[in-house]
Amino acid sequence: MTAESYVVRVASQDADREACFAVRREVFVVEQGVPEELEYDAYDSVAVHVLAVREDGVPLGAGRLLYGGAAAEKVDGDLTVGSLGRLAVAKAARGLGVGAALVRAVEDAARARGLRAVDLHAQTQALGFYERLGYEAYGPEFPDAGIPHRAMRRAV
């Protein structure tokens, strides 16, 4: 597989959203051991989901953007900041630029909604990935689903 053999799009159809959930299940629930009841939440119904798929339709990665009231509690009530979350790339697709492309798609969706920044909670092992994309960590480390995280933000 090459970097040119996939596309990233907003998951506007039910089948695309189900593909997003399948990638998240593979990465977070199966691979990382996150309890399924923690992985899926009420925000999934209001989020903008992005999906990376191979040309043959095989899902490679997913992410989501929360904004407005859905993001407010995650970003200290700031309605001009979106929340990037649930970024997951299938093991076979890692190293192809899929994660970075998904982050940029979420940022594009944030800009399209008039947001000035994107906030996220990164697993500490992924801090370098997000730093290379321009995100800056702030605040102390904290656990989420038993995994150490740090808050990060980038202006968009």
C-alpha positions as CSV (number, residue, x, y, z in Angstrom):
1,M,0.0,0.0,0.0
2,T,1.3,3.5,-0.8
3,A,0.4,6.9,0.6
4,E,-1.5,7.7,-2.6
5,S,-3.8,4.7,-2.3
6,Y,-6.3,6.2,0.2
7,V,-8.7,9.1,0.6
8,V,-9.9,11.0,3.6
9,R,-13.5,12.3,3.7
10,V,-16.2,13.4,6.1
11,A,-18.3,10.4,7.1
12,S,-21.6,11.7,5.8
13,Q,-23.3,8.3,5.3
14,D,-24.3,5.6,7.8
15,A,-21.9,3.1,6.2
16,D,-19.0,5.6,6.6
17,R,-19.8,6.2,10.3
18,E,-20.0,2.4,10.8
19,A,-16.6,2.1,9.2
20,C,-15.3,4.8,11.6
21,F,-16.6,2.8,14.6
22,A,-15.1,-0.4,13.3
23,V,-11.6,1.1,13.1
24,R,-12.0,2.6,16.6
25,R,-13.1,-0.8,17.9
26,E,-10.1,-2.5,16.3
27,V,-7.6,0.1,17.7
28,F,-9.0,1.1,21.0
29,V,-11.1,-1.8,22.2
30,V,-9.2,-4.8,20.7
31,E,-5.6,-3.5,20.5
32,Q,-5.5,-1.2,23.5
33,G,-8.1,-2.8,25.8
34,V,-10.3,0.2,26.3
35,P,-13.7,-1.0,27.5
36,E,-16.3,-0.8,24.7
37,E,-18.7,1.1,26.9
38,L,-16.1,3.9,27.2
39,E,-15.2,4.0,23.6
40,Y,-18.6,5.0,22.2
41,D,-20.6,7.8,23.8
42,A,-23.4,10.3,23.2
43,Y,-21.1,12.6,21.4
44,D,-20.8,10.2,18.5
45,S,-24.3,11.3,17.4
46,V,-23.4,15.0,17.1
47,A,-19.7,14.8,16.0
48,V,-18.2,15.3,12.6
49,H,-16.5,12.0,11.8
50,V,-13.7,11.7,9.3
51,L,-12.7,8.5,7.6
52,A,-9.7,7.3,5.7
53,V,-10.4,4.5,3.2
54,R,-8.3,2.6,0.7
55,E,-9.3,2.9,-2.9
56,D,-11.0,-0.5,-2.6
57,G,-13.1,0.8,0.3
58,V,-11.2,-0.8,3.2
59,P,-11.3,1.6,6.2
60,L,-7.8,2.6,7.4
61,G,-8.5,5.3,10.0
62,A,-11.0,7.5,11.7
63,G,-11.3,10.6,13.9
64,R,-14.0,13.0,15.1
65,L,-14.5,16.7,15.8
66,L,-16.8,18.0,18.5
67,Y,-17.7,21.6,18.4
68,G,-20.2,24.0,20.0
69,G,-21.9,22.8,23.1
70,A,-20.6,19.2,22.6
71,A,-17.0,20.5,22.9
72,A,-17.6,23.1,25.5
73,E,-17.0,20.9,28.5
74,K,-13.9,19.5,27.0
75,V,-12.4,22.9,26.3
76,D,-13.4,24.9,29.4
77,G,-16.5,26.3,27.8
78,D,-14.7,28.1,24.9
79,L,-17.1,27.8,22.0
80,T,-14.4,28.9,19.5
81,V,-12.3,25.7,20.2
82,G,-13.2,22.3,18.8
83,S,-12.2,19.0,20.3
84,L,-10.4,16.4,18.2
85,G,-10.9,12.9,19.5
86,R,-11.0,9.2,18.8
87,L,-8.2,9.4,16.2
88,A,-7.4,5.8,15.3
89,V,-5.3,4.3,12.5
90,A,-5.5,0.5,11.7
91,K,-2.2,-1.2,12.4
92,A,-1.6,-2.1,8.7
93,A,-1.9,1.5,7.7
94,R,0.5,3.1,10.2
95,G,3.4,5.0,8.8
96,L,1.6,6.0,5.6
97,G,0.5,9.5,6.7
98,V,-3.1,8.4,7.4
99,G,-3.1,9.9,10.9
100,A,-1.7,13.2,9.8
101,A,-4.3,13.4,7.0
102,L,-7.1,12.6,9.4
103,V,-5.9,15.4,11.8
104,R,-5.8,17.9,8.9
105,A,-9.3,16.8,7.8
106,V,-10.5,17.5,11.4
107,E,-8.8,20.9,11.3
108,D,-10.4,21.7,8.0
109,A,-13.8,20.8,9.5
110,A,-13.1,23.1,12.4
111,R,-12.1,26.0,10.2
112,A,-15.3,25.5,8.1
113,R,-17.3,25.9,11.4
114,G,-15.5,29.1,12.3
115,L,-13.4,27.7,15.1
116,R,-10.1,29.3,16.0
117,A,-8.3,26.3,17.6
118,V,-8.5,22.5,18.0
119,D,-7.9,20.9,21.4
120,L,-7.2,17.2,22.0
121,H,-6.3,14.7,24.7
122,A,-3.3,12.8,23.4
123,Q,-2.0,9.5,24.7
124,T,1.4,10.4,26.1
125,Q,3.0,7.9,23.7
126,A,1.5,10.0,20.8
127,L,2.7,13.4,22.0
128,G,5.6,13.5,19.4
129,F,3.1,12.8,16.5
130,Y,0.9,15.7,17.5
131,E,3.9,18.0,18.2
132,R,5.1,17.4,14.6
133,L,1.7,18.6,13.5
134,G,2.0,21.8,15.5
135,Y,0.1,21.0,18.7
136,E,1.5,22.1,22.1
137,A,0.9,20.2,25.3
138,Y,-0.4,22.0,28.4
139,G,-1.4,21.0,31.9
140,P,-0.5,17.8,33.8
141,E,-0.7,14.2,32.6
142,F,-4.0,12.5,33.5
143,P,-5.5,9.0,33.0
144,D,-8.3,8.4,30.5
145,A,-9.5,4.8,30.2
146,G,-6.5,3.8,32.2
147,I,-4.1,5.3,29.7
148,P,-1.9,8.4,30.4
149,H,-2.8,11.5,28.4
150,R,-1.9,15.2,28.1
151,A,-4.1,18.0,26.8
152,M,-2.8,19.7,23.6
153,R,-4.0,22.6,21.4
154,R,-3.2,24.2,18.0
155,A,-4.6,27.3,16.4
156,V,-6.3,26.6,13.1
